[in-house]
């Protein structure tokens, strides 16, 4: 009996704490420095694990990328919008929405909610991530009216554990992909776009956005409370 209890405890501890496999410690440190999050905080937040994995994938492509994760961008009404990751590149702004989900994913660009199906019983709705990221880009553009001519690309990135079910996107400058496909997709996008930002402009934008990445606990708490008030009648589904 004691052996059964011991084995059960080991399985529980593995499931609870070994969520974040040992990875590139240099990239981990960069992510934690940029966001102000500890490794424990990342491990205990599945969504944040997904954001880190996306950050790591991009950083492994090149150390030259200008990446700003976990951005709490102020809106005109005094609230904030949370952007998972922004890549500022000479070819434009790349805005990422991470979905660290497993199961089958059903949705389309014109539906308000998408569905995650784990089995015949467990099905969950979540807000259309394309709409979420379009809102993020709208707010981002309000902060940079001087760059209205710069291309903005929306990338919705799902975990490789998920299966995307015939999700067709017809709107321009929007892609919905798996994490494993991100490097090749991004390289092709770079080739298809010309240069729009100079090195000095890129540095100015990055410097400005970094102010909204490593924010206080109070700002994060207010963000959650604001969302709760706005979406309290939507079955607990929150939009960022």
C-alpha positions as CSV (number, residue, x, y, z in Angstrom):
1,X,0.0,0.0,0.0
2,X,2.8,2.4,0.9
3,X,4.5,1.7,-2.5
4,X,1.3,2.6,-4.3
5,X,1.0,5.8,-2.3
6,X,4.6,6.7,-3.0
7,X,4.3,6.0,-6.8
8,X,1.1,8.1,-6.9
9,X,2.9,11.0,-5.1
10,X,5.8,10.9,-7.6
11,X,3.4,11.0,-10.5
12,X,1.6,13.9,-8.9
13,X,4.8,15.9,-8.3
14,X,6.0,15.2,-11.9
15,X,2.7,16.5,-13.3
16,X,2.7,19.5,-11.1
17,X,6.2,20.8,-11.3
18,X,7.9,19.3,-14.4
19,X,6.0,21.4,-16.9
20,X,8.9,23.4,-18.2
21,X,11.7,21.0,-19.5
22,X,15.3,22.1,-19.2
23,X,15.9,24.6,-22.0
24,X,18.5,27.2,-23.1
25,X,19.3,29.0,-19.8
26,X,20.5,32.1,-21.6
27,X,17.2,32.5,-23.4
28,X,15.3,31.7,-20.2
29,X,17.2,34.5,-18.4
30,X,16.5,37.0,-21.2
31,X,12.8,36.2,-21.1
32,X,12.7,36.5,-17.3
33,X,14.7,39.8,-17.4
34,X,12.3,41.3,-20.0
35,X,9.1,40.2,-18.3
36,X,10.1,40.4,-14.6
37,X,8.7,36.8,-14.2
38,X,10.4,34.1,-12.2
39,X,10.9,30.6,-13.5
40,X,8.3,29.4,-10.9
41,X,5.8,32.0,-12.2
42,X,6.3,30.7,-15.7
43,X,6.1,27.1,-14.8
44,X,2.8,27.5,-13.0
45,X,1.1,29.4,-15.9
46,X,0.5,27.2,-18.9
47,X,-0.2,30.2,-21.1
48,X,3.1,31.8,-20.1
49,X,4.9,28.5,-20.9
50,X,3.5,28.8,-24.4
51,X,4.6,32.4,-24.7
52,X,8.1,31.4,-23.6
53,X,8.3,28.5,-26.1
54,X,7.4,31.0,-28.8
55,X,10.0,33.4,-27.6
56,X,12.6,30.7,-27.5
57,X,11.7,29.5,-31.0
58,X,12.2,33.0,-32.4
59,X,15.4,33.6,-30.4
60,X,16.9,30.3,-31.7
61,X,16.4,31.7,-35.2
62,X,18.7,34.6,-34.5
63,X,20.0,36.6,-31.6
64,X,19.4,39.8,-33.7
65,X,15.6,39.8,-33.4
66,X,14.1,42.6,-31.4
67,X,11.6,40.8,-29.2
68,X,9.3,42.3,-26.6
69,X,7.2,39.8,-24.7
70,X,4.2,40.2,-22.4
71,X,3.4,43.8,-23.3
72,X,0.7,45.6,-21.3
73,X,-0.1,48.4,-23.7
74,X,-2.2,51.3,-22.4
75,X,-5.5,52.1,-24.2
76,X,-7.2,55.4,-24.6
77,X,-9.9,54.5,-22.1
78,X,-7.4,54.0,-19.3
79,X,-7.3,50.2,-19.5
80,X,-4.7,48.0,-21.1
81,X,-4.4,45.3,-23.7
82,X,-2.0,42.4,-23.2
83,X,0.1,41.4,-26.2
84,X,1.9,38.1,-25.9
85,X,4.9,39.0,-28.1
86,X,6.0,41.7,-30.5
87,X,8.8,41.4,-33.0
88,X,10.0,44.7,-34.4
89,X,11.8,44.1,-37.7
90,X,13.0,46.2,-40.6
91,X,10.2,44.7,-42.6
92,X,7.4,45.7,-40.2
93,X,5.6,44.9,-36.9
94,X,4.9,41.2,-36.2
95,X,2.3,40.7,-33.4
96,X,2.0,37.3,-31.9
97,X,-0.9,35.6,-30.0
98,X,0.1,32.4,-28.3
99,X,-2.4,29.5,-27.8
100,X,-0.8,26.8,-25.7
101,X,-3.6,24.3,-26.3
102,X,-3.9,20.6,-27.0
103,X,-6.7,18.8,-28.7
104,X,-8.6,19.6,-31.9
105,X,-9.2,23.2,-32.6
106,X,-12.2,24.3,-34.6
107,X,-12.8,27.9,-35.8
108,X,-12.9,30.4,-38.6
109,X,-12.0,34.1,-38.9
110,X,-15.7,35.2,-38.8
111,X,-16.8,33.2,-35.7
112,X,-16.8,35.0,-32.4
113,X,-15.7,31.9,-30.5
114,X,-13.5,28.9,-31.4
115,X,-13.7,25.4,-29.9
116,X,-11.1,23.2,-28.3
117,X,-12.2,19.5,-28.3
118,X,-10.2,17.1,-26.1
119,X,-12.7,14.2,-26.5
120,X,-16.5,13.7,-27.0
121,X,-17.2,15.1,-23.6
122,X,-14.6,17.8,-22.9
123,X,-15.1,20.7,-25.2
124,X,-14.2,24.3,-24.4
125,X,-14.9,27.6,-26.1
126,X,-12.5,30.5,-26.3
127,X,-12.6,33.8,-28.0
128,X,-11.5,34.1,-31.6
129,X,-7.7,34.7,-31.4
130,X,-7.8,36.5,-34.8
131,X,-10.1,39.1,-33.4
132,X,-8.0,39.3,-30.2
133,X,-4.9,40.0,-32.1
134,X,-6.6,42.5,-34.4
135,X,-7.6,44.4,-31.3
136,X,-3.9,44.3,-30.1
137,X,-2.7,45.7,-33.5
138,X,-5.3,48.4,-33.4
139,X,-4.0,49.6,-30.0
140,X,-0.4,49.3,-31.2
141,X,-1.1,51.5,-34.2
142,X,-2.6,54.1,-31.9
143,X,0.8,54.3,-30.2
144,X,2.7,54.7,-33.5
145,X,0.7,57.1,-35.8
146,X,4.0,58.1,-37.4
147,X,4.3,54.6,-38.7
148,X,0.9,54.1,-40.2
149,X,2.5,53.0,-43.5
150,X,4.4,50.2,-41.8
151,X,3.1,46.6,-42.4
152,X,1.5,44.9,-39.4
153,X,1.3,41.1,-39.4
154,X,-0.9,39.1,-37.1
155,X,0.5,35.6,-36.2
156,X,-1.7,33.3,-34.1
157,X,0.5,30.4,-32.9
158,X,-0.9,27.2,-31.5
159,X,1.0,24.5,-29.6
160,X,2.2,21.6,-31.6
161,X,0.1,19.4,-29.3
162,X,-3.0,20.8,-31.0
163,X,-4.6,19.8,-34.3
164,X,-6.0,22.7,-36.4
165,X,-9.2,21.6,-38.2
166,X,-9.5,23.3,-41.6
167,X,-9.0,26.8,-40.3
168,X,-9.1,29.0,-43.4
169,X,-8.0,32.6,-43.2
170,X,-8.8,34.9,-46.1
171,X,-7.9,38.2,-44.5
172,X,-4.5,39.7,-45.5
173,X,-1.6,39.9,-43.1
174,X,-3.0,37.1,-40.8
175,X,-1.6,33.6,-40.3
176,X,-2.7,30.8,-38.0
177,X,0.0,28.2,-37.6
178,X,1.7,25.6,-35.3
179,X,4.7,26.6,-33.3
180,X,6.9,24.2,-35.3
181,X,6.1,26.0,-38.6
182,X,6.9,29.5,-37.2
183,X,10.5,29.8,-38.4
184,X,9.8,28.8,-42.0
185,X,6.7,31.0,-42.2
186,X,8.5,34.0,-40.8
187,X,11.4,33.6,-43.2
188,X,9.1,33.6,-46.1
189,X,7.3,36.7,-44.8
190,X,10.6,38.5,-44.5
191,X,11.5,37.7,-48.1
192,X,8.1,39.0,-49.4
193,X,8.4,42.4,-47.6
194,X,10.7,45.3,-48.3
195,X,12.5,47.4,-45.7
196,X,10.3,49.8,-43.9
197,X,12.1,50.7,-40.7
198,X,15.7,51.9,-40.3
199,X,17.9,50.6,-37.5
200,X,17.4,53.8,-35.5
201,X,13.6,53.7,-35.9
202,X,13.6,50.0,-34.8
203,X,15.6,50.9,-31.7
204,X,13.3,53.8,-30.9
205,X,10.2,51.5,-31.2
206,X,11.8,48.8,-29.1
207,X,12.8,51.2,-26.4
208,X,9.3,52.6,-26.2
209,X,7.6,49.2,-26.0
210,X,10.0,47.8,-23.4
211,X,8.5,50.2,-20.9
212,X,5.2,48.2,-21.0
213,X,6.7,44.7,-20.8
214,X,8.2,44.6,-17.3
215,X,5.2,46.0,-15.5
216,X,4.1,45.9,-11.8
217,X,1.8,43.4,-10.2
218,X,-0.7,46.2,-9.7
219,X,-0.9,46.9,-13.5
220,X,-1.4,43.2,-14.2
221,X,-4.1,42.9,-11.5
222,X,-5.9,46.0,-12.8
223,X,-5.8,44.5,-16.3
224,X,-7.5,41.3,-15.1
225,X,-10.1,43.2,-13.1
226,X,-10.9,45.4,-16.1
227,X,-11.4,42.3,-18.3
228,X,-13.6,40.7,-15.6
229,X,-15.9,43.7,-15.5
230,X,-16.2,43.9,-19.3
231,X,-16.7,40.2,-20.0
232,X,-18.5,39.1,-16.8
233,X,-21.5,38.1,-18.8
234,X,-19.6,36.0,-21.4
235,X,-19.4,32.7,-19.4
236,X,-16.0,33.6,-18.0
237,X,-14.3,33.9,-21.4
238,X,-11.9,36.8,-21.3
239,X,-10.4,38.7,-24.2
240,X,-7.1,40.4,-24.0
